[in-house]
Amino acid sequence: MKLYFAPGACSLSPHIVLRELGLPFDLVKVDLAAKKASDGSDFKAINPKGYVPALLTDDGHVLTEGPALVQYLADRKPEAELAPANGTFARYQLQESLNYISTEIHKSFSPLFNVAMPDAAKEIYTAKLKQRFAELDTVFAKQDFLNGAQFSVADAYLYTVLRWTQHFKIDLNEWPALAKFFARVDARPAAQAAVEAEAQAKKAA
């Protein structure tokens, strides 16, 4: 498999999942501005939408969109229990969590990265993020991970987007249980390995 990624982007989520699963894969860095991959290929030919992540599977298929991609990966090695079995209520709860992260948190960060966005608009989105963080804080006050005691692909995704708070000087310690969740995932060897690999890839740019 090949994972097309950009350092620090949401592609960190499937990167962590691949390392959690111990599946063999190649990392291909993408220049998102030029739409060029580090292997010389035209990234738009891989993913016409032009953004990461994209996964080229062993049988030649391409998957994009993080929530779909991480579930595909989890299903490659179900014994790792990074996602409940398809068709179970727990699986729908996992999808609920993935959708929540994607629509309520991930996309609320997007305007903050836009240099053309007025400060007043950014304040609105920052306030929305803080509201969601308060909601998540109540969840993690009761349990270690989003769907209970078991780490899942949804936790890898949430950890990935929470890393962006550092860029915008949002202090997670304002929500102690959420901060502990972040530290819990940050300490996992797969997360550390993925973050380090992407840091090295960024330096090599």
Secondary structure, DSSP 8 states (H G I E B T S, - for coil): -EEEE-TTSTTHHHHHHHHHHT---EEEEEETTTTEETTS-BHHHH-TT--S-EEE-TTS-EEESHHHHHHHHHHHSGGG-SS--TTSHHHHHHHHHHHHIIIIIIHHHHHHH-TTS-HHHHHHHHHHHHHHHHHHHHHHTT-SBTTBSS--HHHHHHHHHHGGGGTTT--GGGSHHHHHHHHHHHTSHHHHHHHHHHHHHHHT-
